[in-house]
Amino acid sequence: MSALVRAEWTKLFTTKTWLGLLLGACLLAGGFAALFTGLAGQDEGLPALGSRQFEELVFSVAANASVFLLILGIIGMTQEYRHRTATPTFLSTPRRGRVITAKVLAYALVAVPMALVVLAVTVLVVQLYAGARGNAPELAGDNLQTLAASGLVLVVFTVIGVGVGALVRNQVGAIVGALVYLNVIEPIVASIGAISGAYKWLPGGAVQAITSDFEAPDLLEPWQGTILLLAYGVVAAILGTWLASRRDVV
């Protein structure tokens, strides 16, 4: 298994796709952190600088970068089909379940340092900008918990991406479908009163439950959201492995 994991890392780092996605994640997280810090207390929709609600909100913006880690996981799986390397990969390792498991482990492990970089950028922006405004948040207690939750979201979404890539082997289709779901379907569900109660059971609802419930509908408890999000990651990995082991390579 360790050899398969190393092989996945070799495939990943021979291109600069991971670097582009990491930079995108850092720009998104840092940009939102700067925006929320700059508008804190000046915009009616944002809590005041120094408030507990502001600190929870601003330290949870790193979780928004999960879309880039999701795409990383999708590409890691679908590139085998897009570049037609799935056949030699599965011939060299006939037990396809081992290949998918190795991909899940490889990308989950890579996601950890990438998540730490995104979190570091978020913290740096908030500390410098909020400090310049005279009220830098403390890195302790609930703030560290929020940052840890955001990091967990980034790692789990990478695993979900591998699962999605195994389910929808077309790279463009998988990425577009994932973006539509996250940016269109979930917000619609959350905004329609008759069905908004279902939002707390969706991945986005789980993310908000463990990071920030600012302007969110009814959500699960943080520990429940954590279990639900982890369950999504496990189910995506298991289902993707099961289907990849049974479908023909085309």
C-alpha positions in Angstrom: 0.0 0.0 0.0 2.8 2.4 0.8 4.3 2.0 -2.7 0.9 2.8 -4.2 0.5 5.9 -2.1 4.0 7.1 -3.1 3.1 6.4 -6.7 0.1 8.7 -6.3 2.2 11.4 -4.8 4.6 11.1 -7.8 1.7 11.5 -10.2 0.4 14.5 -8.2 3.7 16.4 -7.9 4.9 15.9 -11.5 2.3 18.6 -12.5 1.6 22.0 -11.1 -2.1 21.5 -10.8 -1.8 21.1 -7.0 0.1 24.3 -6.7 -2.5 26.3 -8.7 -5.3 24.9 -6.6 -3.4 25.7 -3.4 -2.8 29.3 -4.5 -6.5 29.6 -5.4 -7.5 28.3 -2.0 -5.2 30.7 -0.3 -6.4 33.6 -2.3 -10.0 32.8 -1.7 -9.5 32.3 2.1 -7.3 35.3 2.5 -9.5 37.5 0.3 -12.7 36.7 2.3 -10.8 37.1 5.6 -9.6 40.6 4.5 -13.1 41.5 3.2 -14.9 40.4 6.4 -12.3 42.1 8.6 -12.5 45.3 6.6 -16.3 45.5 6.7 -16.7 44.3 10.3 -18.8 46.7 12.2 -19.2 48.9 9.1 -21.7 46.7 7.3 -25.0 45.9 8.9 -24.7 42.3 7.7 -21.4 41.7 9.5 -20.8 41.5 13.3 -18.5 44.0 14.9 -14.7 43.6 15.1 -13.8 41.9 18.4 -17.1 40.2 18.9 -17.2 36.4 19.3 -19.5 36.1 16.3 -17.0 38.0 14.1 -14.1 35.8 15.2 -16.0 32.6 14.5 -17.1 33.9 11.1 -13.7 35.2 10.0 -11.7 32.1 11.1 -14.2 29.8 9.4 -13.7 31.4 5.9 -10.9 29.0 5.3 -13.6 26.3 5.0 -14.8 28.1 1.8 -11.6 27.0 0.1 -12.8 23.4 0.4 -14.0 23.7 -3.2 -10.4 23.8 -4.4 -9.5 20.7 -2.4 -12.6 19.0 -3.7 -11.4 19.7 -7.2 -8.0 18.4 -6.3 -9.5 15.0 -5.2 -11.7 14.9 -8.4 -8.7 15.5 -10.6 -6.6 12.9 -8.8 -9.1 10.2 -9.6 -10.5 11.3 -13.0 -7.1 12.0 -14.6 -6.6 8.2 -14.8 -9.6 8.1 -17.2 -8.9 11.4 -19.0 -5.3 10.5 -19.8 -6.2 6.8 -20.3 -3.7 5.6 -17.7 -6.4 3.7 -15.8 -5.8 0.5 -17.8 -2.0 0.3 -17.1 -2.7 1.3 -13.5 -5.2 -1.4 -12.9 -3.2 -4.0 -14.8 -0.2 -3.3 -12.6 -2.4 -3.5 -9.5 -5.4 -5.8 -10.5 -7.1 -5.3 -7.2 -8.7 -1.9 -8.0 -9.9 -1.4 -4.5 -6.2 -1.1 -3.4 -5.7 1.6 -6.0 -8.7 3.7 -5.0 -7.8 3.2 -1.3 -4.2 4.4 -2.0 -5.6 7.5 -3.8 -7.9 8.3 -0.8 -5.0 8.0 1.6 -2.5 9.8 -0.6 -4.8 12.8 -1.2 -6.0 12.9 2.4 -2.4 13.1 3.6 -1.5 15.7 1.0 -4.6 17.7 2.1 -3.3 18.1 5.6 -0.3 20.4 4.9 -2.3 22.2 2.2 -5.0 22.9 4.8 -2.4 24.1 7.2 -1.1 26.6 4.6 -4.6 27.9 3.9 -5.3 28.2 7.6 -2.0 30.0 8.1 -2.8 32.5 5.4 -6.2 33.1 6.9 -4.7 33.7 10.4 -2.0 36.0 9.0 -4.5 38.2 7.1 -6.9 38.4 10.1 -4.1 39.2 12.6 -2.5 41.8 10.5 -5.7 43.5 9.3 -7.6 43.3 12.6 -4.5 44.3 14.5 -4.1 47.4 12.2 -7.7 48.2 13.2 -6.8 47.8 16.9 -8.4 44.5 17.8 -6.6 41.3 16.7 -8.3 38.1 17.8 -6.6 35.8 20.2 -5.4 32.4 18.9 -6.8 30.4 21.7 -9.9 28.5 22.9 -12.9 28.7 20.5 -10.9 30.4 17.8 -8.5 27.4 17.6 -11.4 25.1 17.6 -12.9 27.0 14.6 -9.6 26.8 12.7 -9.3 23.1 13.5 -12.9 22.5 12.2 -12.1 24.5 9.0 -9.0 22.3 8.5 -11.0 19.2 8.9 -13.5 20.4 6.3 -10.6 20.9 3.8 -9.3 17.4 4.3 -12.6 15.7 4.2 -13.7 17.5 1.0 -10.5 16.2 -0.6 -11.5 12.6 0.2 -15.1 13.4 -1.1 -13.5 14.6 -4.3 -11.7 11.3 -4.9 -15.0 9.5 -4.3 -16.9 11.8 -6.7 -14.2 11.3 -9.3 -14.6 7.5 -9.0 -18.4 7.9 -9.4 -18.3 10.4 -12.3 -15.3 9.4 -14.3 -15.6 12.4 -16.7 -13.4 15.1 -15.2 -15.2 18.1 -16.6 -18.6 16.6 -15.7 -17.5 15.8 -12.2 -16.1 19.2 -11.5 -19.0 21.1 -13.0 -21.5 18.9 -11.2 -19.8 19.4 -7.9 -19.7 23.2 -8.4 -23.3 23.4 -9.4 -24.3 21.3 -6.4 -22.3 23.4 -3.9 -23.1 26.9 -5.4 -26.6 26.4 -6.7 -28.4 23.4 -5.3 -27.4 23.7 -1.6 -28.1 27.5 -1.4 -31.5 26.9 -3.0 -32.4 24.3 -0.5 -31.3 26.5 2.4 -33.3 29.5 1.1 -36.6 27.8 0.5 -38.6 27.6 3.7 -40.5 24.5 2.9 -37.3 22.4 2.4 -34.7 24.4 4.4 -34.9 21.8 7.1 -33.1 19.3 4.9 -30.1 21.7 4.6 -28.7 20.6 7.9 -28.3 17.1 6.6 -26.3 18.2 3.5 -22.5 18.6 3.4 -22.8 22.4 3.4 -25.1 22.2 6.5 -22.6 19.9 8.2 -19.8 22.4 7.4 -21.7 25.3 8.9 -22.6 23.3 11.9 -18.9 22.8 12.8 -17.5 26.1 11.7 -19.9 29.1 11.8 -23.7 29.2 12.0 -23.8 32.9 10.9 -27.1 33.6 9.0 -27.6 29.9 8.6 -31.0 28.0 9.0 -31.5 25.4 11.7 -28.3 23.3 12.0 -27.1 20.2 13.8 -25.0 20.4 16.9 -21.2 20.8 16.1 -20.4 17.2 17.1 -23.3 15.9 15.0 -22.1 18.0 12.0 -18.6 16.5 12.5 -19.9 13.0 12.4 -22.1 13.7 9.4 -19.3 15.3 7.4 -16.9 12.4 8.2 -19.7 10.1 7.1 -20.0 11.8 3.8 -16.2 11.4 3.3 -16.3 7.7 4.2 -19.4 6.9 2.1 -17.9 8.7 -0.9 -14.6 6.8 -0.6 -16.4 3.4 -0.1 -18.9 3.9 -2.9 -16.3 5.1 -5.3 -14.0 2.2 -4.5 -16.9 -0.3 -4.9 -18.0 1.1 -8.3 -14.4 1.4 -9.6 -13.8 -2.2 -8.8 -16.9 -3.4 -10.8 -17.1 -1.1 -13.8 -15.2 -1.6 -17.1 -12.3 0.7 -17.8 -13.2 2.8 -20.9 
